[in-house]
Amino acid sequence: MALYGISGSHTTEACPLNNDTSAKMVLHAEGMNIEQIAQKYKINKILGQYHSALEHTFLWLVEAEDPHLIQQFCIEGGIASFNSVKIIPMITFQQVIETVKKVNPQ
């Protein structure tokens, strides 16, 4: 299982605070079982969903098996309908420390 960030942004004009179509998409998502949709795409856990409303950005952290399936999740879940989305492989800070120890033993 790997750790991924789903990072996205949209324009001020596409923001659900300013755009009726985007607002309807967000409110529709409230009624969806996002965890069930995630499992369909082998996303085992959504660890966090963080948004900066006035920056028009978001970062979700997920444990998943395949970044290509995360892409499909973003499409079906509606995230990609008004956001530019990046899927970012992530590691923990502890994993960084362990990697540094292997590469540069003291």
QUIFEN-V107101 format. One record per residue. RES is the residue in one small letter. SS is DSSP state (H for helix, E for strand, - for the rest). D_CENTER is the distance of its C-alpha to the mean C-alpha in Angstrom with 2 decimals. Layout:
res:RES ss:SS d_center:D_CENTER
res:RES ss:SS d_center:D_CENTER
//
This chain:
res:m ss:- d_center:15.79
res:a ss:E d_center:13.42
res:l ss:E d_center:10.74
res:y ss:E d_center:7.61
res:g ss:E d_center:5.29
res:i ss:E d_center:2.57
res:s ss:E d_center:5.29
res:g ss:E d_center:7.27
res:s ss:E d_center:10.80
res:h ss:- d_center:13.64
res:t ss:- d_center:17.37
res:t ss:- d_center:19.43
res:e ss:- d_center:21.06
res:a ss:- d_center:17.99
res:c ss:- d_center:16.83
res:p ss:- d_center:17.19
res:l ss:- d_center:19.74
res:n ss:- d_center:21.82
res:n ss:- d_center:21.21
res:d ss:H d_center:22.48
res:t ss:H d_center:20.63
res:s ss:H d_center:17.16
res:a ss:H d_center:18.42
res:k ss:H d_center:19.55
res:m ss:H d_center:16.20
res:v ss:H d_center:14.56
res:l ss:H d_center:17.66
res:h ss:H d_center:17.69
res:a ss:H d_center:14.25
res:e ss:H d_center:15.99
res:g ss:H d_center:18.43
res:m ss:- d_center:16.20
res:n ss:- d_center:15.69
res:i ss:H d_center:11.90
res:e ss:H d_center:12.71
res:q ss:H d_center:15.31
res:i ss:H d_center:13.32
res:a ss:H d_center:10.82
res:q ss:H d_center:14.09
res:k ss:H d_center:15.41
res:y ss:- d_center:12.97
res:k ss:- d_center:13.76
res:i ss:E d_center:10.69
res:n ss:E d_center:13.12
res:k ss:E d_center:11.40
res:i ss:E d_center:8.55
res:l ss:E d_center:9.83
res:g ss:E d_center:8.65
res:q ss:E d_center:7.27
res:y ss:E d_center:8.93
res:h ss:E d_center:10.31
res:s ss:E d_center:13.31
res:a ss:- d_center:15.22
res:l ss:- d_center:17.93
res:e ss:- d_center:15.99
res:h ss:- d_center:13.92
res:t ss:E d_center:10.68
res:f ss:E d_center:7.50
res:l ss:E d_center:5.40
res:w ss:E d_center:3.57
res:l ss:E d_center:5.74
res:v ss:E d_center:6.85
res:e ss:E d_center:10.30
res:a ss:E d_center:10.91
res:e ss:- d_center:13.91
res:d ss:- d_center:13.14
res:p ss:H d_center:10.69
res:h ss:H d_center:12.72
res:l ss:H d_center:12.03
res:i ss:H d_center:8.22
res:q ss:H d_center:9.46
res:q ss:H d_center:11.74
res:f ss:H d_center:9.45
res:c ss:H d_center:7.78
res:i ss:H d_center:11.49
res:e ss:H d_center:12.99
res:g ss:- d_center:10.81
res:g ss:- d_center:11.69
res:i ss:H d_center:8.54
res:a ss:H d_center:10.26
res:s ss:H d_center:13.57
res:f ss:- d_center:13.77
res:n ss:- d_center:10.98
res:s ss:E d_center:11.10
res:v ss:E d_center:7.91
res:k ss:E d_center:7.94
res:i ss:E d_center:6.99
res:i ss:E d_center:8.74
res:p ss:E d_center:11.00
res:m ss:E d_center:11.65
res:i ss:- d_center:14.83
res:t ss:- d_center:16.34
res:f ss:H d_center:19.10
res:q ss:H d_center:21.60
res:q ss:H d_center:20.75
res:v ss:H d_center:21.41
res:i ss:H d_center:24.71
res:e ss:H d_center:25.72
res:t ss:H d_center:25.12
res:v ss:H d_center:27.18
res:k ss:H d_center:29.90
res:k ss:H d_center:30.20
res:v ss:H d_center:30.35
res:n ss:- d_center:32.48
res:p ss:- d_center:34.49
res:q ss:- d_center:36.59
//
